[in-house]
Amino acid sequence: MSMLHRLAATAVPLGARSLASQAAAAASASSTLTIGLIAGDGIGHEVIPAARRVLEALPAALGSSAAATTVPQFRFIDLDAGFDTFERTGNSLPDATVQALRTECQGALFGAVSSPIHKVEGYTSPIVKLRKELDLYANVRPIANPRAFNAQGKPVPCDILIVRENTECLYIKQERLETDPATGLRTAYATRRISERATQRVARVAFTMARARAAARPEGHWWAPRPPTVTTVHKSNVLSVTDGLFREVSRAVRDAEFADVAIQDQLVDSMVYRLFREPDAFDVALAPNLFGDILSDAAAALAGSLGMVPSANVGDTFVMGEPVHGSAPDIAGRGIANPIAAIRSAALLLEYLGHPLAAARIYGAVACALAQGVGTKDIGGSNSTAEVTDAVIASLSSPSS
């Protein structure tokens, strides 16, 4: 079986509507859904327009189906952010972008950002800042592949949801550089913040999603008879105060509110090891910001490519879809970027905003396109960004999607 056909069987829907939020209530009640589009940098300018095309085609493709009665009309607002924006204006995240998201949009799609690996005076990552500005405290990343491979080379199912705390840890960017006056040698320091409040919030997302995923599984699902399970990922054997608090609070939330959900611990280094040896051993993983970032990018290999993996940045009043991949400057502008992660991120956005049937149609259309052998080079195909998008749109009206 080819990679494309194996990936076609991948199921991504999360049961995200179980996280009943103010954003979902407002959006599902509206006949028009206003979505902010932030292409950002690099291939963001190719994959976000692809996702927009799919959303624009959705109402007509659904026709008179049950999903058509619930899907809204879409209104899009193009907004600026990214390193290119910083180079033009001196600000990577203009105030006008944040204001438009807060006052005009029910949700957003963010493409990619080309944050430099060296220090640039005055620059800060716009996606990190956006998550804080809009209080998008949980990053939810599904990693699914029905035929991943374990350490023995045996094909096994993989369906992991990584829930990453999104607002603190080392990403608060409180750093300083000190120079020893006697030697002239420099020492860099960074503050790591783990708070009880932030951990409680993200833990509730993880346990709620674990419960919802269990409820949505059909009888005889491969995970059974195991209960819904959250694996708390940390390094509390070394970082006993910060990660110790993350572990303690996560367990307290589970004990007080989610007794039906199992919980287990995994040190972050051994988690990465086990993830590739036993991809079928995990249900939901809960991690602090930095560990969740690294873990979810590494786990994308199990899904076939970073270009396949969507994510949603979730808060109580706003949701922003975001493909997991970066700006890929080496292929930007060549028309060969994989749009699947962005398209699936648009479906995740709809799911969180109270439109699960419309989201399911997009997931199904992606699966149909992949089953037809359509795909970009990163997953073994030879199609362009536009051709993959065309195939997904053509599949939207298929009853099997």
The 8 nearest C-alpha neighbors of each residue, nearest first, counted from 0:
[[1, 4, 5, 2, 3, 146, 6, 370],
 [2, 0, 4, 3, 5, 379, 6, 372],
 [1, 3, 5, 4, 6, 378, 379, 0],
 [4, 2, 6, 1, 5, 369, 372, 7],
 [5, 3, 370, 7, 1, 6, 2, 369],
 [4, 6, 2, 7, 3, 8, 1, 146],
 [7, 5, 3, 9, 8, 4, 2, 144],
 [8, 6, 366, 369, 4, 370, 5, 9],
 [9, 7, 6, 5, 366, 10, 145, 4],
 [8, 10, 144, 6, 7, 143, 145, 11],
 [9, 11, 12, 8, 143, 362, 144, 145],
 [10, 12, 13, 9, 141, 143, 362, 142],
 [13, 11, 14, 10, 359, 362, 347, 15],
 [14, 12, 15, 11, 212, 208, 211, 141],
 [15, 13, 16, 211, 17, 12, 212, 215],
 [16, 14, 13, 17, 351, 18, 350, 208],
 [15, 17, 18, 351, 14, 19, 353, 350],
 [18, 16, 15, 19, 14, 211, 207, 208],
 [17, 19, 16, 15, 20, 207, 204, 351],
 [20, 18, 17, 16, 23, 21, 24, 351],
 [21, 19, 23, 22, 315, 18, 24, 316],
 [20, 22, 24, 316, 23, 315, 25, 19],
 [23, 21, 316, 20, 25, 317, 24, 26],
 [24, 22, 352, 353, 26, 20, 21, 25],
 [23, 25, 21, 27, 22, 26, 28, 20],
 [26, 24, 22, 28, 23, 27, 21, 29],
 [25, 27, 23, 29, 28, 24, 352, 22],
 [28, 26, 353, 29, 24, 25, 23, 352],
 [27, 29, 25, 26, 24, 30, 23, 353],
 [28, 30, 26, 31, 27, 25, 32, 71],
 [31, 29, 71, 72, 32, 28, 27, 70],
 [32, 30, 72, 71, 29, 73, 33, 74],
 [31, 33, 73, 74, 71, 72, 34, 26],
 [34, 32, 74, 104, 75, 105, 73, 31],
 [35, 33, 107, 75, 106, 104, 105, 74],
 [34, 36, 107, 76, 75, 104, 77, 108],
 [35, 37, 77, 108, 107, 78, 76, 38],
 [38, 36, 109, 78, 39, 79, 110, 108],
 [37, 39, 110, 43, 44, 47, 109, 36],
 [40, 38, 81, 111, 80, 112, 37, 110],
 [39, 41, 112, 43, 111, 326, 113, 81],
 [42, 40, 326, 331, 43, 328, 327, 44],
 [43, 41, 331, 45, 44, 326, 327, 46],
 [42, 44, 110, 38, 111, 46, 45, 41],
 [45, 43, 38, 42, 46, 47, 41, 40],
 [44, 46, 42, 43, 48, 47, 49, 334],
 [47, 45, 338, 49, 43, 48, 341, 44],
 [46, 48, 50, 49, 43, 110, 45, 38],
 [49, 47, 51, 50, 46, 45, 52, 44],
 [50, 48, 46, 52, 47, 51, 388, 338],
 [51, 49, 342, 47, 53, 52, 48, 341],
 [50, 52, 48, 54, 49, 53, 55, 47],
 [53, 51, 55, 49, 50, 54, 56, 48],
 [52, 54, 56, 50, 51, 55, 392, 57],
 [53, 55, 51, 57, 56, 52, 50, 73],
 [56, 54, 52, 53, 57, 51, 73, 58],
 [57, 55, 53, 54, 59, 58, 60, 52],
 [56, 58, 60, 54, 55, 59, 61, 53],
 [59, 57, 61, 60, 56, 67, 70, 62],
 [60, 58, 62, 61, 57, 56, 55, 67],
 [61, 59, 396, 57, 62, 58, 395, 56],
 [62, 60, 67, 58, 59, 64, 396, 57],
 [61, 63, 59, 60, 64, 67, 58, 396],
 [64, 62, 67, 61, 65, 68, 66, 59],
 [65, 63, 67, 66, 62, 61, 68, 398],
 [64, 66, 67, 68, 63, 69, 356, 61],
 [65, 67, 356, 64, 68, 69, 357, 70],
 [68, 66, 61, 64, 65, 70, 69, 63],
 [67, 69, 66, 65, 70, 64, 63, 71],
 [68, 70, 67, 66, 71, 354, 65, 357],
 [69, 71, 67, 68, 357, 66, 354, 58],
 [72, 70, 30, 31, 32, 73, 69, 29],
 [71, 73, 31, 32, 30, 70, 74, 58],
 [74, 72, 32, 31, 33, 71, 75, 55],
 [73, 75, 33, 32, 34, 31, 72, 76],
 [74, 76, 34, 33, 35, 73, 77, 36],
 [75, 77, 35, 36, 78, 34, 74, 33],
 [78, 76, 36, 35, 37, 75, 79, 38],
 [79, 77, 37, 96, 36, 76, 35, 80],
 [78, 80, 37, 96, 84, 39, 93, 77],
 [81, 79, 92, 91, 39, 84, 125, 37],
 [82, 80, 39, 91, 84, 112, 83, 40],
 [81, 83, 85, 84, 91, 113, 86, 114],
 [82, 84, 86, 85, 81, 87, 40, 39],
 [85, 83, 87, 81, 82, 86, 91, 80],
 [84, 86, 91, 90, 89, 82, 88, 83],
 [85, 87, 83, 84, 89, 88, 82, 90],
 [88, 86, 84, 85, 89, 83, 90, 82],
 [87, 89, 85, 90, 86, 84, 91, 93],
 [88, 90, 85, 86, 87, 91, 84, 121],
 [91, 89, 85, 88, 92, 93, 84, 122],
 [90, 92, 85, 81, 80, 84, 125, 82],
 [91, 93, 80, 125, 90, 94, 81, 96],
 [94, 92, 95, 96, 90, 91, 80, 97],
 [93, 95, 97, 96, 98, 92, 99, 90],
 [94, 96, 98, 93, 97, 99, 78, 92],
 [97, 95, 99, 94, 93, 98, 78, 79],
 [96, 98, 100, 94, 99, 95, 101, 93],
 [99, 97, 95, 101, 96, 100, 102, 94],
 [100, 98, 96, 103, 102, 101, 97, 95],
 [101, 99, 104, 97, 98, 102, 103, 96],
 [102, 100, 98, 99, 103, 97, 104, 133],
 [101, 103, 99, 100, 98, 104, 105, 97],
 [102, 104, 99, 100, 101, 33, 105, 98],
 [105, 103, 33, 100, 34, 106, 35, 102],
 [104, 106, 33, 34, 26, 317, 32, 22],
 [107, 105, 34, 318, 104, 319, 317, 35],
 [106, 108, 35, 319, 34, 36, 320, 109],
 [107, 109, 320, 36, 319, 321, 37, 35],
 [108, 110, 37, 321, 38, 320, 36, 111],
 [111, 109, 43, 38, 39, 47, 37, 321],
 [112, 110, 326, 43, 325, 39, 40, 109],
 [111, 113, 40, 81, 39, 326, 114, 325],
 [114, 112, 326, 82, 40, 115, 81, 111],
 [113, 115, 112, 124, 82, 116, 81, 123],
 [116, 114, 117, 113, 118, 119, 82, 122],
 [115, 117, 114, 118, 119, 113, 124, 122],
 [118, 116, 115, 119, 114, 120, 122, 113],
 [117, 119, 120, 116, 115, 122, 121, 123],
 [120, 118, 122, 121, 117, 115, 123, 116],
 [119, 121, 122, 118, 123, 117, 89, 85],
 [120, 122, 119, 123, 89, 90, 85, 118],
 [123, 121, 119, 120, 91, 124, 85, 90],
 [124, 122, 125, 121, 91, 128, 114, 127],
 [123, 125, 127, 126, 114, 128, 122, 91],
 [126, 124, 128, 92, 127, 91, 129, 81],
 [125, 127, 129, 128, 124, 130, 112, 109],
 [128, 126, 130, 124, 125, 129, 131, 170],
 [127, 129, 125, 131, 126, 130, 132, 124],
 [130, 128, 132, 126, 131, 127, 125, 133],
 [129, 131, 135, 127, 128, 133, 134, 132],
 [130, 132, 134, 128, 129, 133, 166, 135],
 [131, 133, 129, 134, 130, 128, 97, 135],
 [134, 132, 135, 131, 130, 129, 317, 314],
 [135, 133, 131, 136, 132, 130, 314, 166],
 [136, 134, 314, 130, 313, 312, 133, 137],
 [135, 137, 165, 134, 166, 314, 164, 313],
 [138, 136, 164, 165, 313, 201, 163, 312],
 [137, 139, 312, 163, 311, 162, 165, 313],
 [138, 140, 162, 311, 310, 161, 137, 312],
 [139, 141, 310, 161, 160, 309, 162, 142],
 [142, 140, 160, 159, 161, 143, 11, 139],
 [141, 143, 159, 158, 302, 160, 299, 140],
 [144, 142, 158, 157, 302, 9, 159, 141],
 [143, 145, 157, 9, 302, 146, 147, 156],
 [146, 144, 156, 157, 9, 147, 8, 143],
 [147, 145, 154, 156, 155, 144, 5, 148],
 [146, 148, 155, 154, 144, 156, 157, 301],
 [149, 147, 154, 153, 152, 155, 146, 150],
 [148, 150, 276, 277, 152, 151, 153, 275],
 [149, 151, 276, 152, 148, 277, 275, 153],
 [152, 150, 153, 149, 148, 276, 154, 277],
 [153, 151, 149, 148, 150, 154, 147, 155],
 [152, 154, 148, 151, 149, 155, 150, 147],
 [155, 153, 148, 146, 147, 152, 149, 156],
 [156, 154, 146, 147, 148, 279, 153, 157],
 [157, 155, 145, 146, 279, 147, 144, 158],
 [156, 158, 279, 144, 143, 278, 145, 147],
 [159, 157, 143, 142, 144, 282, 156, 160],
 [160, 158, 282, 142, 283, 141, 281, 157],
 [159, 161, 141, 283, 140, 142, 284, 162],
 [162, 160, 284, 140, 283, 139, 285, 141],
 [163, 161, 139, 285, 138, 205, 284, 160],
 [162, 164, 291, 138, 286, 288, 137, 287],
 [165, 163, 288, 287, 137, 201, 136, 166],
 [164, 166, 136, 137, 288, 138, 163, 167],
 [167, 165, 136, 131, 164, 130, 170, 171],
 [166, 168, 171, 170, 192, 165, 169, 193],
 [167, 169, 192, 191, 170, 193, 288, 171],
 [170, 168, 191, 171, 172, 190, 167, 192],
 [169, 171, 172, 168, 167, 166, 288, 289],
 [170, 172, 167, 169, 173, 168, 166, 192],
 [173, 171, 170, 174, 169, 189, 190, 191],
 [172, 174, 190, 171, 189, 175, 169, 170],
 [175, 173, 189, 188, 172, 190, 176, 187],
 [174, 176, 188, 187, 177, 189, 173, 186],
 [175, 177, 187, 186, 188, 185, 178, 174],
 [176, 178, 186, 185, 187, 175, 179, 188],
 [179, 177, 185, 184, 183, 180, 186, 176],
 [178, 180, 183, 181, 184, 182, 185, 177],
 [181, 179, 183, 182, 178, 184, 177, 185],
 [180, 182, 179, 183, 184, 178, 185, 177],
 [183, 181, 184, 179, 180, 178, 185, 186],
 [182, 184, 179, 180, 178, 181, 185, 177],
 [185, 183, 182, 179, 178, 186, 180, 181],
 [184, 186, 178, 177, 179, 183, 187, 176],
 [185, 187, 177, 176, 178, 188, 184, 179],
 [188, 186, 176, 175, 177, 185, 189, 174],
 [187, 189, 175, 174, 176, 186, 190, 177],
 [190, 188, 174, 173, 191, 175, 169, 187],
 [189, 191, 173, 169, 174, 192, 188, 172],
 [192, 190, 169, 168, 189, 193, 171, 167],
 [191, 193, 168, 167, 194, 190, 169, 241],
 [192, 194, 168, 241, 167, 191, 245, 195],
 [195, 193, 197, 196, 198, 192, 244, 245],
 [194, 196, 198, 197, 199, 248, 193, 244],
 [197, 195, 199, 198, 194, 200, 193, 201],
 [198, 196, 200, 194, 199, 195, 201, 193],
 [197, 199, 195, 201, 200, 196, 202, 245],
 [200, 198, 202, 196, 197, 201, 195, 203],
 [201, 199, 197, 203, 198, 202, 196, 204],
 [200, 202, 204, 198, 203, 137, 199, 164],
 [201, 203, 205, 199, 204, 200, 249, 198],
 [202, 204, 206, 200, 201, 205, 207, 199],
 [205, 203, 201, 207, 202, 206, 208, 200],
 [204, 206, 202, 208, 203, 207, 162, 209],
 [207, 205, 209, 203, 208, 204, 202, 210],
 [208, 206, 204, 210, 209, 205, 203, 211],
 [207, 209, 211, 205, 210, 206, 212, 204],
 [210, 208, 206, 212, 227, 207, 211, 283],
 [209, 211, 207, 213, 208, 212, 227, 206],
 [212, 210, 208, 214, 213, 209, 14, 207],
 [213, 211, 215, 209, 214, 210, 208, 14],
 [214, 212, 210, 216, 211, 215, 227, 209],
 [213, 215, 211, 212, 216, 210, 217, 209],
 [216, 214, 212, 213, 211, 217, 14, 13],
 [217, 215, 213, 214, 220, 212, 218, 219],
 [218, 216, 220, 219, 215, 214, 213, 221],
 [217, 219, 220, 216, 223, 221, 215, 224],
 [218, 220, 217, 221, 223, 222, 216, 224],
 [221, 219, 222, 218, 217, 223, 216, 224],
 [220, 222, 223, 219, 156, 224, 279, 218],
 [223, 221, 220, 225, 224, 226, 279, 282],
 [224, 222, 225, 221, 220, 219, 226, 218],
 [223, 225, 222, 226, 221, 220, 219, 227],
 [224, 226, 223, 222, 227, 228, 261, 221],
 [227, 225, 228, 261, 224, 260, 223, 213],
 [228, 226, 260, 209, 213, 210, 261, 225],
 [227, 229, 261, 262, 260, 282, 226, 283],
 [228, 230, 283, 262, 284, 261, 231, 263],
 [231, 229, 284, 263, 264, 262, 285, 283],
 [230, 232, 285, 264, 284, 286, 265, 263],
 [233, 231, 286, 265, 267, 266, 285, 230],
 [232, 234, 266, 267, 235, 242, 286, 231],
 [235, 233, 266, 236, 238, 237, 267, 242],
 [234, 236, 239, 238, 242, 243, 237, 233],
 [235, 237, 234, 239, 238, 266, 243, 242],
 [238, 236, 235, 239, 234, 242, 240, 243],
 [239, 237, 235, 242, 240, 234, 241, 236],
 [238, 240, 235, 243, 237, 242, 236, 241],
 [239, 241, 243, 238, 242, 244, 235, 245],
 [242, 240, 244, 243, 193, 238, 239, 245],
 [243, 241, 235, 245, 244, 238, 239, 240],
 [242, 244, 239, 240, 235, 246, 241, 245],
 [243, 245, 247, 242, 241, 246, 248, 240],
 [246, 244, 242, 248, 243, 247, 249, 198],
 [247, 245, 243, 249, 244, 248, 242, 250],
 [246, 248, 244, 250, 249, 245, 243, 251],
 [249, 247, 251, 250, 245, 246, 244, 252],
 [250, 248, 246, 252, 251, 247, 202, 245],
 [249, 251, 253, 247, 248, 252, 254, 246],
 [250, 252, 248, 254, 253, 249, 255, 247],
 [253, 251, 249, 255, 250, 254, 256, 248],
 [252, 254, 257, 250, 251, 256, 255, 258],
 [255, 253, 251, 252, 258, 256, 250, 257],
 [256, 254, 252, 253, 251, 257, 258, 250],
 [255, 257, 253, 254, 252, 258, 251, 203],
 [258, 256, 253, 259, 260, 254, 255, 206],
 [257, 259, 260, 254, 253, 256, 255, 261],
 [260, 258, 257, 261, 226, 227, 210, 253],
 [261, 259, 227, 258, 257, 228, 226, 262],
 [262, 260, 228, 227, 229, 226, 259, 263],
 [261, 263, 229, 228, 230, 260, 264, 231],
 [262, 264, 230, 231, 229, 265, 261, 228],
 [265, 263, 231, 230, 232, 266, 262, 233],
 [264, 266, 232, 270, 231, 267, 230, 233],
 [267, 265, 233, 234, 269, 232, 268, 270],
 [266, 268, 270, 233, 232, 269, 234, 265],
 [269, 267, 270, 271, 266, 272, 234, 265],
 [268, 270, 272, 271, 266, 267, 273, 265],
 [269, 271, 267, 273, 268, 272, 265, 274],
 [272, 270, 274, 269, 268, 273, 267, 294],
 [273, 271, 269, 270, 274, 275, 276, 268],
 [272, 274, 276, 270, 275, 277, 271, 269],
 [273, 275, 278, 271, 277, 272, 276, 270],
 [276, 274, 273, 277, 278, 272, 149, 271],
 [275, 277, 150, 273, 149, 274, 278, 272],
 [276, 278, 149, 279, 273, 274, 280, 275],
 [279, 277, 274, 157, 280, 275, 276, 149],
 [278, 280, 157, 277, 156, 281, 155, 158],
 [281, 279, 277, 278, 282, 274, 157, 273],
 [282, 280, 279, 159, 283, 278, 284, 230],
 [281, 283, 159, 228, 160, 229, 158, 284],
 [284, 282, 160, 229, 159, 161, 209, 230],
 [283, 285, 230, 161, 229, 231, 162, 160],
 [286, 284, 231, 162, 232, 163, 230, 161],
 [287, 285, 291, 232, 163, 290, 231, 164],
 [288, 286, 164, 290, 291, 163, 289, 168],
 [287, 289, 164, 291, 165, 163, 168, 290],
 [290, 288, 292, 291, 287, 293, 168, 169],
 [289, 291, 293, 292, 287, 288, 294, 286],
 [292, 290, 163, 286, 294, 288, 289, 293],
 [291, 293, 289, 290, 295, 294, 288, 296],
 [292, 294, 290, 296, 291, 295, 297, 289],
 [293, 295, 291, 297, 292, 296, 290, 298],
 [296, 294, 298, 297, 292, 293, 291, 299],
 [297, 295, 299, 293, 298, 294, 292, 323],
 [296, 298, 294, 299, 295, 300, 293, 271],
 [297, 299, 295, 300, 296, 301, 294, 142],
 [300, 298, 302, 301, 296, 305, 297, 304],
 [299, 301, 303, 298, 302, 304, 297, 305],
 [300, 302, 299, 298, 303, 147, 144, 142],
 [303, 301, 299, 144, 300, 143, 304, 142],
 [302, 304, 300, 301, 378, 299, 307, 305],
 [305, 303, 306, 300, 307, 302, 299, 378],
 [306, 304, 324, 299, 307, 308, 323, 300],
 [305, 307, 304, 340, 337, 308, 324, 339],
 [308, 306, 340, 339, 305, 304, 309, 302],
 [307, 309, 340, 305, 323, 306, 322, 299],
 [310, 308, 322, 340, 344, 343, 323, 140],
 [309, 311, 140, 321, 139, 344, 322, 320],
 [310, 312, 320, 139, 319, 138, 321, 313],
 [313, 311, 138, 319, 135, 318, 137, 320],
 [312, 314, 318, 135, 137, 311, 136, 138],
 [315, 313, 135, 317, 316, 136, 134, 318],
 [314, 316, 20, 317, 21, 22, 313, 135],
 [315, 317, 22, 21, 314, 20, 318, 23],
 [316, 318, 314, 22, 106, 315, 105, 313],
 [319, 317, 313, 106, 312, 314, 348, 107],
 [320, 318, 107, 312, 108, 106, 311, 321],
 [319, 321, 311, 108, 344, 348, 310, 345],
 [320, 322, 109, 310, 344, 108, 311, 110],
 [323, 321, 309, 341, 340, 324, 310, 344],
 [322, 324, 309, 308, 321, 310, 305, 325],
 [325, 323, 305, 322, 306, 326, 111, 308],
 [324, 326, 111, 327, 112, 323, 113, 42],
 [325, 327, 41, 111, 42, 112, 113, 328],
 [328, 326, 329, 325, 330, 41, 331, 42],
 [329, 327, 331, 41, 330, 326, 42, 113],
 [328, 330, 327, 331, 41, 326, 332, 333],
 [331, 329, 328, 333, 327, 332, 336, 335],
 [332, 330, 42, 328, 41, 333, 329, 327],
 [331, 333, 334, 330, 42, 41, 45, 335],
 [334, 332, 331, 335, 330, 336, 383, 42],
 [333, 335, 384, 332, 383, 336, 45, 385],
 [334, 336, 383, 384, 333, 375, 337, 330],
 [337, 335, 384, 334, 338, 42, 330, 375],
 [336, 338, 306, 375, 339, 384, 335, 46],
 [339, 337, 46, 341, 340, 384, 342, 336],
 [338, 340, 342, 307, 341, 337, 343, 306],
 [341, 339, 307, 309, 308, 322, 343, 306],
 [340, 342, 344, 322, 338, 343, 339, 50],
 [343, 341, 50, 339, 345, 344, 340, 338],
 [344, 342, 346, 340, 345, 341, 309, 339],
 [343, 345, 309, 341, 320, 347, 346, 342],
 [344, 346, 348, 342, 343, 347, 320, 341],
 [347, 345, 358, 343, 349, 344, 348, 361],
 [348, 346, 344, 350, 345, 349, 343, 351],
 [347, 349, 345, 351, 346, 350, 320, 344],
 [350, 348, 352, 346, 354, 347, 351, 358],
 [349, 351, 355, 347, 354, 348, 352, 353],
 [350, 352, 348, 15, 349, 16, 353, 23],
 [353, 351, 23, 349, 350, 26, 354, 348],
 [352, 354, 23, 27, 350, 351, 16, 355],
 [353, 355, 350, 349, 357, 356, 352, 358],
 [356, 354, 350, 358, 357, 359, 353, 349],
 [357, 355, 359, 66, 358, 354, 360, 69],
 [356, 358, 360, 359, 355, 66, 354, 70],
 [359, 357, 346, 355, 361, 356, 360, 350],
 [358, 360, 362, 356, 361, 357, 355, 363],
 [359, 361, 363, 357, 358, 400, 362, 364],
 [362, 360, 364, 358, 363, 359, 346, 365],
 [363, 361, 359, 365, 360, 364, 358, 366],
 [400, 362, 364, 366, 360, 361, 365, 359],
 [363, 365, 400, 394, 367, 361, 395, 391],
 [364, 366, 368, 362, 391, 363, 367, 361],
 [365, 367, 7, 363, 369, 364, 368, 370],
 [368, 366, 364, 370, 365, 369, 363, 394],
 [369, 367, 365, 371, 370, 390, 391, 366],
 [368, 370, 7, 373, 366, 372, 371, 367],
 [371, 369, 4, 367, 7, 372, 368, 366],
 [372, 370, 368, 369, 373, 367, 4, 3],
 [373, 371, 369, 370, 3, 374, 4, 368],
 [372, 374, 369, 371, 368, 387, 380, 382],
 [375, 373, 380, 382, 387, 381, 369, 372],
 [374, 376, 380, 382, 381, 337, 377, 378],
 [375, 377, 380, 379, 381, 378, 374, 382],
 [376, 378, 375, 379, 304, 380, 337, 306],
 [379, 377, 376, 380, 375, 303, 374, 304],
 [378, 380, 376, 377, 2, 375, 3, 381],
 [381, 379, 374, 376, 375, 378, 382, 373],
 [380, 382, 376, 375, 374, 383, 379, 373],
 [383, 381, 375, 374, 386, 380, 387, 373],
 [382, 384, 335, 386, 385, 334, 375, 387],
 [383, 385, 335, 387, 334, 336, 386, 337],
 [384, 386, 388, 383, 387, 389, 334, 49],
 [387, 385, 389, 383, 388, 384, 382, 390],
 [388, 386, 390, 384, 389, 385, 374, 373],
 [387, 389, 385, 391, 386, 390, 49, 392],
 [390, 388, 386, 392, 387, 391, 385, 393],
 [391, 389, 393, 387, 388, 392, 368, 386],
 [390, 392, 394, 388, 364, 365, 393, 389],
 [391, 393, 389, 395, 394, 390, 53, 388],
 [394, 392, 390, 391, 395, 389, 396, 397],
 [395, 393, 364, 391, 397, 392, 396, 390],
 [396, 394, 364, 392, 397, 393, 60, 400],
 [395, 397, 60, 394, 61, 398, 393, 400],
 [396, 398, 394, 399, 400, 395, 364, 393],
 [399, 397, 400, 396, 395, 394, 360, 64],
 [398, 400, 397, 363, 367, 364, 394, 396],
 [363, 399, 364, 360, 397, 398, 395, 367]]
